[in-house]
Amino acid sequence: MNSEKLKIAGGYILICLIWGSTWLAIRVGLDFLSPLISSGLRFFSASIFVYMFMKFAKIPLQKDSTSVKLYFFLSLFSFVVPFALVYWAEQFIPSGLASIVFAVMPFCIILFSKIAFPQEHISFNQLAGVILGFSGIVIIFSENLTLDLSNQLLGILAVLVSSAMQAAIGVTVKKYGKHLHPLSMHFIPLLLAGIILIFAGFLFEDSNKWVFNFSSVASILFLAFFGTLVTFTIYYWLLKRINIVILSLSSFITPIVAVILGWMILNEKFSLQTLAGSAFVLIGILFANFRGLLNYYKSKSVLTK
């Protein structure tokens, strides 16, 4: 396996692990801070980290008209609206239900990809892999899943809209943002998102309930540096190098990581049902990648002959 494939595999694994841990960090932060101010401080802090890295690496800020339009598009529909919806929804629906609803993103990716790239073929393996992976997520969380549409419908719709927005953003960047640097493309969107959400927090939330202690500050900094700067930079780097449907399957792995961390750190239950669901997810991802893996091992066998 060449160095490029190793970087792709390493990046894919890293975003799955980090994004899986962000659910725990968000939960810790929401014990002390309200959703809008928490997410706003996360993104504003992340923009500072991005700016520092840009200065250190001497990465210029791209200012062409397409880039500027994408900056504002990313700010609103990749950060402000979808994250505000998820943070708000998790006050009313269980995290397991939120994970299942958000896991429809690969299906949205397939739909939007067919619209944006009509010439690209979605293979049977990819579609079957998405279905298997989604089934695994349902299996993992179904044991403790309670569904009360009368009280949870708005929360479910909020997460569903958030998932669809993230899918649309991924496809849009895939089509129009190939010229953007994975790091510099986040500075303006994160800065704007942070300012908007902080302002909204002061406007709509009760600041008397905010508690800035070690746990809340650590949550913000972890989510800003690892959960935002590192993950989104790697995600958009990967977006230029691998199939977007394959990349979207990472949304199936993050709930598994979250469950494992909850078991290890918060002593939450880890059952055989979780193992069975995880197996479905992994089989689904392998199935979606079957053609690529087959071609790789064929090339290896040719080289060894």
N, C-alpha and C positions, 0 to 999 in steps of 0.2 A: 504494500500500500504506500503510495507516494505521500510527500509531506502535505500537499493540498488536501487530500482525502483525510489525512489524520487531523488536520486543522478543522475541517468540516465536522468530522465525528466528535472531536473534542468540544467544539463550540456548541453543537447540538446537545450533547450531554450536559454541558455547563448551564445553558439556559433552562433546561428542564430541572436541574437541581436547585438553581437559585430561585426560579419562579415558584417552584414547589415550596420553598421556605418562606416566600413572601406572605403566604396566607397566615402563617404563624405570626410574622412580624406585624402585619396589619391588625390582627386580633389583639396583640399586646398594645399597640398604639391606640386603638379605639377604647381601651379601658380608661384612658386619661385625656384623650382629645377627640373632638367631634370630627365627622367625616370630611367636611370641606376644608377645614384648617389643617387637618392631618395630611390630606393628599396635596394641598397647596404648598405646605412647607416641604413636603417630599420633592415635588417637582422644582420648586425654586432652588432648593439645596442642590438638586441634581444638575440644574443649569450652571451653577457655580463650579461644580466639579468638571462639567464638560468644558467650560471656558478655560479653566486651569490646564486641562489636558490639551486643549487646542493651542494655547500659548506655548506650552512646553514642547509639543510636537511640531509647532509652527504650521498648523493647518489653517488655511484661510477660510473665511466665511463666504460661501458662494452667494452672489447677489443678483444673478440673472433672473428674469421675470418668472420663469418656470419654478425656480427654487423658492422665490418669495411666495408664490401662490401655494406651493407645497408646505411651506413653513406654517402659514395660517391654517391650512387644511389639517395638518398634523396636530397643531395646537388644540383646535376645537374637537376634532373627531377621533384623535388617537389618545388624547390625554384628558381634556376638560370634561367633555360630556360622558364618554364611556366609563371613566374612573369614578366620576361623581355618581353615576347610576349604580355601579357595583357597590361602592361604599354605602350609598343610601339603602340599596336593596338588602344588604346583609344585616340591617337592623330589623328586618321583618321576615326573612326566610332563612332556613338553616343553610350552613355553608355547603353541606352535601348537595342539597337541591340546587344551590347556586352553581356548584361545579358541574352538575349534569346539564343545566340549561346553557351554561357558557360553553360546554363541550360541543354545542352544535356549530361552532365556528368552522371546523373543516368542511361541513356541508355548505355553509355560506361561501367559503373559499371556492369550492367546486362551482357553485352557481355563478359567482361574480367572475371567476376565471373564464367560464364559457362565454360570458358577455364581453369581457375585455380582450380575451385572446381566443377568438372563435377558431383559429387555425390549430390551436393546441389540443391534443387528444387526452382526455381523462381516461386512463386505462381501467379495465375491470379490476385489476389487482388493487389499484389505488382506492376505488370506490368500495370494494369488499373490505379493504384494510380499515377504512374510515368507519364502516358499519360495525366491524368486529371491535374496534377500539371504543366506540361509543357504547356498545353493549357491555364492555368491561367496566366502564365508568358507572353505568346503571347498576350492574351487579354489586359493585363495591359499596354504593351508598343506599341501595334499596332496603337493606335490613332495618336501618334507622330512619328511613324516609317517611315523613308524614306530609300529606298534601292537602291543604285546605284552600281551595281556589277562592273562596269568598274573602279570605283575609290575605292571601299570598299572591293573588293574581297580579297586582301592580308590581310587586317585587320581581316576580318571574318575568314579566314583560320588560322591566328595566334591564335585567341581566341579558335577556334575549336581544334587545336593541343594542346593548353594549357589545355583545359578541358579534353581531352583524356589522357594526361600525368598525370594529377592529379588523374583521375580514375584508371589508371594503378598502380600508386604509392599506392593508398589506398588498392587495391587488393593484391599487393606485400607484403605490411606490414602486412595485415591480414593473409597471408599465411606463411611468413617467420620471422616476427618480433614479435611474441607473447612473446618472452623472454625479449624483450627490455622494459626498464622503459619509460613511456610516456614523462618524462622530459629529462632524460639524452640522449635519442635518437636524440634530436634536437641540442645539443651543437655543435658537429663537423659539421653537415650539414649547420647550420646557419652561423657558423664562416667562413667556406669555401665559401658559397654563398655570404656573405657580402664582403669578400676580392676580389672575382672574379668580382662582379658587380661594386665595387668601382674602381678597376683597369680599368675595361672596360669603366666606366664613364669618368675617366681622359683621357683615350685613344681616345674615340670616341665622347665625348660631349664637348661643349664649356663651360669651367669653369667660364668664365667671366659673364655668365648669371645666375650663381648660387647666390641666395640671402638667407643668413642664418639670419632669424629674428624669432620673437616669433612664428609666424604661422607655418613656415617651420619646426622649431625644435620641436614644440609641435606635429605636424603631424607625424614626424619621431618617437618620443618617444611613442605616443599613438599607432601607428601601430606596434612598436617593442614590447611593453609590452602587450597590450590588443589584438591587431590584429594578433600577432604572438605567443608570449610565452603562453598566457592564452588559446587562441583558439586551437592552434595545440596540446597543451598538453591535453586538454579536448577531442579533436577530436580523438586522437589516444588511449586515455583511453576508450572512447566509442566504438571504433573500435573493441576492444577485448570483448565487452559485448553485442552488439546488431547487428542485421543483417545489412550488409554493404549497401544493397539497401535502407533500411529505413533511415540509416544515411545519405546517399547521397541526400535524399529529402530535407535536410537542405539548399541545393543550390537553392531551389525554394522559400524559406522563406526570404533569405537575400535580394533579390531585393525589396520585399514588405517593409521590414524595411528601405531600402535605400530611397524608394519613400516617406514613411511617414516622415523620417528625413528631406528630401529635402523640403517637404511641411511645416514642423514645423520651420525649421531653415532658409531655403533659399526662403521661400514663393513660392515654385513651386506648380503647379496645382495638386490637388487631386480630381479626378473625380469619378463619379459613375462607370465608366469603371474600374477604379482601384479597387473599392470595389468588383465588379463582378469577376474580375480576381483573387483577393485575396481569394474570396470564393471558386473558383475552386481549388486553391492551397491547401487550408485547407481541402476541401472535398477529394482531392486526397491523402493527407497525412493520413487522417482518414481511407480512403478506403484501403490504403496499410497496415495500422496497424489493420485492422478490425479483423483478426483472433486472434491477441494478445489481443486486447481489449475484444473480446468475451470470450476468455479463462479466462481472469482476472475476469470479472463479474460473470462467471459461478462459479469460485472458491470462490468468495465472497458470492454468494448465498448459496453454500454448507456449508460454515462456519457459516452462520447466521441461518441455519435450526436447 
